[in-house]
């Protein structure tokens, strides 16, 4: 599991790439990052693909 500060940084990167999802909870973004093994690119693409945008 990534360090807490690394996870926080990754959440911030995902949010910066998808600013219109600012209402999405940090926990949901963290769960997605964990599912995609902390790959920011895969997580962002999943949110786009699954209609979260």
FENCORHU-V159199 format. One record per residue. N is the residue number from 0. RES is the residue in one small letter. SS is DSSP state (h for helix, s for strand, l for the rest). D_LAST is the distance of its C-alpha to the last C-alpha in Angstrom with 1 decimal. Layout:
N & RES & SS & D_LAST
N & RES & SS & D_LAST
This chain:
0 & x & l & 27.0
1 & x & l & 25.9
2 & x & l & 27.6
3 & x & h & 26.1
4 & x & h & 25.8
5 & x & h & 24.2
6 & x & h & 21.5
7 & x & h & 21.0
8 & x & h & 20.8
9 & x & h & 18.3
10 & x & h & 16.0
11 & x & h & 16.5
12 & x & h & 15.7
13 & x & h & 12.3
14 & x & h & 11.7
15 & x & h & 13.2
16 & x & h & 11.0
17 & x & l & 7.7
18 & x & h & 9.6
19 & x & h & 7.3
20 & x & h & 7.0
21 & x & l & 10.8
22 & x & l & 11.5
23 & x & l & 10.7
24 & x & l & 14.3
25 & x & h & 16.0
26 & x & h & 17.4
27 & x & h & 14.3
28 & x & h & 13.4
29 & x & h & 17.1
30 & x & h & 17.3
31 & x & h & 14.6
32 & x & h & 16.6
33 & x & h & 19.8
34 & x & h & 18.7
35 & x & l & 18.0
36 & x & l & 21.2
37 & x & l & 19.8
38 & x & l & 18.3
39 & x & h & 15.7
40 & x & h & 14.8
41 & x & h & 14.5
42 & x & h & 12.4
43 & x & h & 9.8
44 & x & h & 10.1
45 & x & h & 10.0
46 & x & h & 6.6
47 & x & h & 5.5
48 & x & h & 8.4
49 & x & l & 8.1
50 & x & l & 5.3
51 & x & l & 3.8
52 & x & l & 0.0
